[in-house]
Amino acid sequence: MIDVHCHILPNVDDGAQTIEESIAMGRAAVEQGITSIIATPHHKNNQYENTKPQILAAVAELNQAFQAEGIQLEILPGQEIRIFGEILEDYQRQEILSLANSNYMLIELPTGQVPRYTEKLLYDLQMEGLVPIIAHPERNQELVQRPDLLYQFVKKGALTQVTAASVCGAFGKKIKHFSHQLIEANLTHFIASDAHNLAGRTFMMRKAFKEIQAKYGMDTVYLFQENAELLVEGSRVYKEMPERIKKKKIFGIF
């Protein structure tokens, strides 16, 4: 199993703070059945900046530490990039990292809203041969209220990644409900941990896939797991035809 979104690099953002914590997370990941993790530290989110050279060096160090500890886990380079207008320019300046040296790029939207320029930026990235993956759309307040926005992004070529903990209800019933709506409507393409630590924000991948299997069948589990493998290979991922989410007023949900 490959985890395409994780904050396992030590002391670079709000994820693991020490090498010891990274090693503990690595052991926990292996117990989950994870064989490779794309390290995706925050970049340009008004709090952290982690440029390509810094991340490549940190990934190499962590892989050495895992080898020394006998942890059978490969760390691959990536970034979780908060959306901003000059992403392409910074990518061309070698400051922006794609995921695992592929043409896939992990883009984070602000929690509360979707910037007006989002659609154009997603289009511009695709025109440069990059495939934008919107990180955890289920936790964006505007997308929860206006799911047709996300439908339009996916219809026009963007992909999305839902967090395992969201599927399991760790962020609350409303986010869990929306996560399952995204799966049902073919509006997400990856399930990833977005793990930050082993206390409040851990992996939960096995639990999420168990829930997905029970509700949607093993084929859906395979689709998400194979898409992560295809991403790392730089191949085209599986996409089903996206559908609009019909909002229903459910007591306690909306």
N, C-alpha and C positions, 0 to 999 in steps of 0.2 A: 504494500500500500504506500502511496506517495501523498505527502501533505504539502499542498502548494502555497500555504499561507501560515507562517509561524514566526513568533518573535523569540527565537531561541538564542540569538547572538548575545553575548554578555555585555552589559554596560554600554549599550548604544541607544536604547530608548526605554519605554516603560515595560519591556519584557524582562528576560533574565538579567539580573543585576551583577552576578559574579560568574566566573567560570564554573564554580561548584554547582551553582543553580542550573547552568546550561547542561552540565553532565547529568544532573538528576533528571532534568527534562528529557535528555537523550535516552536514559534508561527507561523512563515512563513511555516514551514514544515506541521503543522497541517492544515493550509489553503490549502495546496496542496493535502490534502487527505492522507498524510503519517502518519502511526500509530506507526511505529518502525523504528529506525535508527541504523545501525551498525556504531559506531564511529571508524574511521580508520585513526588515526594520522600517519604521516610519521615516518618511522623507518629505520635507517641506510642509509639515502639518502645523506650523506656527510654534512648534515646540522642539522638534528634532530635525536635523539635517544629516543624512548619511549618504555620502556620495559614493559613486561606483568604486573608486580605488580603495576607500575605507572599508567598504563591505567585502570586497574581494580578499583583502588582507585578513579581516576578521573570520571569514569563512574558512580560509586556509588554516588559520590557527585552531579553530574549533575542530576541524577534521583531524588535525594532528592530535589534539587532546583526546578525541574519541578513540583513535587508533591506539593511543597509549593506554587507555582504560579498557580496551577490548570491547568497545561498544560498536556493534554492527549497524551503523547508521551513517548514511552519506548526507552531508549538508551541501546544498547547491545555492548559488547566489541569486538574490532577487531584491526587490524593494516594494514597499507599499507606499505609493506616491499619492499624496493629497493633490487633488486636481488643481492645476493652476495654468494660466494662459500660455506659459513659455515651456511647456513640457517638451515639445519637439525640439526647440532650440537647445535645451539642456541635454537632451538625448544625443543630438548631433555633436555637442561639446564633450561627450563621453562622461557626463555626470549622472545620467539616468541609466538604470539597469532594467533590462527585461527579465522575465522569469527563466532561470536556468539557461541563459544564453539563447533563448528561443525568440520568436517574434511575438510572444504574448507579454502583455504589460498589465500589472495590477494597479488599478486606479481606485482611490478612495474618495468618496464624496463627503462633504460636511454632514454631520449627524442630522442637522435640522432642516436642510433644504438642498435643492439641486440648483447649482449656478446656471444662469441663463445661457452661458456659452458652452454648456456640457455637450449638447448634441453636435455642435460644430467641431469641438475638439475631438470627440470620438470619431467623427468623420475624417478629420485631418490625420489622425493617427493611422486609420485604415488606408488612407491614400498613400501613406509612407510605408505600407506593408506590415504595419503592426496591428495586432489584435487586442483591443482593450478588454480587460476583465474588470467589471465593477465589483469591488469588494463589499461583502455583507450588505447588499441592498435592503435586506429585511429589517435593518436597523436604522434606515434613513426615514425620518418622519414624513417628509414630503412624498416619498415613494409609497409609503404605507397608505397615505391619504389619496394619492393620485397614481395608482398602479399602471395606468395606461401610459404614463411617461416611460416606465421601464419597458413595457411592451414595445414601444416605438424604438427605444435604444436597441433592444434585442433583434427586432425585426430588421433593423438597419445594420446589423452585423456585430454589435457588441455582445460579449458574453458576461455571465455573472457567476459569483462564488458565494454560496451560503455557508454560514458558520455551523459546525456540528453542534455546538452548544445551543444555538438558536433552535435547531430541529428538535432538541431534547427538552426545550422549555426553560433553559437556565437563565434566559433574559426575560422571562415572563410569558403569559399566555398569548398576549397580542402578537408578539414577535414570533412565537412558535406557530400560531395560526397562519400568519402571513408567509412564513418560511414554507409551510406545507402547500399553501396556495401557489407559491412560485414553482415548486416541484410539479404540482399537478398541471400547471399551465405551460410547462416546458420553458420556464423563464429563468432557470438556472442550469449550470453546466458542470459545476464543481462543488463538492463538499470538502471543506478544509477546516482545520482546528482553530486557526487564529489564536493559538495558545500563547499565553504570556508568562505563565508560571504554573506551579502545581497546587496552588491554593484556590484562588477564585476563578482563574481563567486557564483551565487545563485542557487536555486534548479532546476527550469525549468522542473520538472518531468511531470506535467500535460500537458504542451505545447508539450513536446517530444512525449508523448503517443497519444496526439491528432493527431500529424503529422504521427505517425506510423499507427494509426487506418485508417487515410485517404488514406495512400499509400498501406498498406499491409493487412488491415482488423483487426477486433476485435480479431480474433484467435491469431494473433501475439502479440497483447497487453496482452492477457491472458497468453500466454506462458511466457513472460518476468516477469509479475507480480507473476505468480504461482511459477516460478523458485526461486524468492526471498523468497517466503514463504517456499518452499521445502528446501532451503539452511538453513534457521533458524531452521527448524525441524531436520536438519541433514539427510534429505532424498535425494535420487538420483534425479537430475534435468532432465528436458526434453531436449533432444538433437535431432535435425534433422541431416540428413547426410550432412556433410560439402561439399562445392563445391569450386573449384578453381575460383578465380577472374580473368576474362579475362580483361587485361588492354587495355583500348581504349584511344586513344589520343583525348581528348575533349578540344576544345579551352577554355582557361581560367581555366582549371582544371589540366591537366598534360602537 
